[in-house]
């Protein structure tokens, strides 16, 4: 392990970024190896540590690189890209089925729309984040979106007076999105 205080301070800063533990271990090993290499070339411990840190970049740069390649960030972006198409399918379904005549209380509709907007905001924050720890909120956004999809599926079964053709697109789209989210969830939670 590296033994210079500059390197230890740097590694502590990376740990505060909440990067994956295995990645932190790899970074620490690589940094120690680079530090010892520079010591072997005759640099002083201070200069060897400074040179090794310069080669690795700043904690901000490393954190941003991990954020760019985060599976959670990719999942959030995928949900945001596919969201408008699924939303248009549901919008067409609701209008065609005249949802305003359904026996669903207005506060429930308002709560659903507010939840949808909050979920989109969470996914957008995760998708555009430059910090690895913030990309992890995509898990919350993906779970919330899946719950909203399930609420829509339940609502048409409970309150819709009958089947309208746009539901033939909206229902499978929501089921597919829930299925894909459930499939990705263990990987997202593990990171």
N, C-alpha and C positions, 0 to 999 in steps of 0.2 A: 504494500500500500504506500502511497505517496506520504512523505513525512514533512513537507514544507508547509508553513502556515498559510502562504498564499494559495496553495493548492487545496488545503483543507477548507479555507474560507470559500473558495470557488465551488467545491463540492457541496458545502452546506447550502450555498445559494441555489445550486441545481436541485438539491433535495427539497427546498421550499417551492420549487416549480411543480412538484408532485408528478414528476416523470415516472414511468414504470420502473420498478425496483431493478429488474434485470438490465434495463438500459443504463440506469445509474451505475450499476456494478461494472458494466462494460466501459462506460465513460471513465470511471475511476481507474480501472486497469489500464486503459489506453493512456490516460494522463500520467499515471505512475511510470509506465514504460517510456513515454516520451521524456519525462523529467529525468529518469535515470540515463537515458541515451544522451541527453544534453550534459549531464554531469560527467559522463564518460568522455565527452569531447573536451573536457577541461574547464567548462564554465563553472562559476561559483554557484552555490545552491540558490541564491537569490536570482541570478541571471538565468539559470536553468529552469527555475519555476516560471519566471516571467516569459521565457521563450516558449515553454510548453503551453502555457495558458494562451499566448498569442496565436499559436497554431490551432488551438481548439476553438477559439472564438469566445464571445461573451456569453454569459448565462442567458441574456435576452435573445441572442441569435440561436442558441441551441434550443431554447424553449420554443421559439417561433418555428424552427425546423421540425420539431416533434409535433407541434400543433398542425402544421401543413400536412403532415403524413398521418395524422390521427384517424383511426377507423371511425371514431365517433363523429369527427368533423365530416368525413365522407358520407356517413349515414345521414347526418343532418342535411347535408347538401342534396342528397338523393331525395329525401322527403320533401324538401322545398321545391325541387325541380318537378317532381311528380304531383305535388299537391294541387296546383291549379287545374290539372286535367281531371283529377279525382273530384275536386271541388265543383268543376263545371258539370260533371256527370250528376253529382248530387243536386246541384242547383236546378238543372233541367228536370230531374226526377221530382223534386219538391214542387216546382211550379206546375209541371204536368199533372201531378197528383193533388194540386190545390191544397198544400199543407196548411194554409191559413184556416181551413175548415176542419182540421184534425182536432181531436179532443186533448190537446197538449196545452197546459197553462202557459200563458205569455212569459211569466218569470223563468220558466224552464227553458224556453227558446232563447231568452236574453242570456241566461247563464251559459247555455251551450255556445252561443256566438262569442261571448266574452272568453270562455275557455279556449275556443278555437284560436282567437286572436292572441291570447297569452301563449298558447303552444307554438304558434308561428313565430312569435317574438323570441321564445326560448331557442327554437331551432335556428333562427337567424343569428342569434348571439353565438351559438355553438359553431355554426357554419362559417362565420366571419372572424372568429377569435384568433388572436395571435399568441395566446397562451394555452399550453397543453391542459392545464387544470380546468379552464373554462370550456374546453371542447367536451368535457365529460358531462356537461348538462344536457348534451344531446340524448343521453339515456332517459332522462326525465321527459324530454320533449317527445321522444319516440314512444314511450309508454303512454303519455297523455294522448298522442295522436291515435294510437291503437284503441285506447278507451273511447275516444270520440267516434272512431269508426264503428266500434261495437255498439255504441249508443244509437248511431244512425241505423244500423242493421236491426236493432231491437225496435226502434221507433217505427220503422216501416212495417214490421211484423205486427206491432201493437196497434198503431193508429192509422195507417194508410188504408183507405177504403178499398183499394184494389191495386193490381199491378199496372204500371205504365212503362212503356218501352225504354225510357232512359235508365230505369232501374236495372235493366239487363246489362248495362255498362257499369253503373255505380256499385252494385252489390259485389260483383266479382273483383272490381278494383279495390274496394275496401277489404274484402277477404284476403286478397293477395298481399295488400300492404300490411295487414295484421300478421299474416303468415311470415312474410319476409322480416318483419320487425322481431317476431319471436325467434326466428332463426338466427338473427344477428345479435340479439340481446346478450347471450352468454359471453360472446367475444367482447362486446362493448363494456360489459360490467367487469370483466377480468382485467381490462387495461385501465 
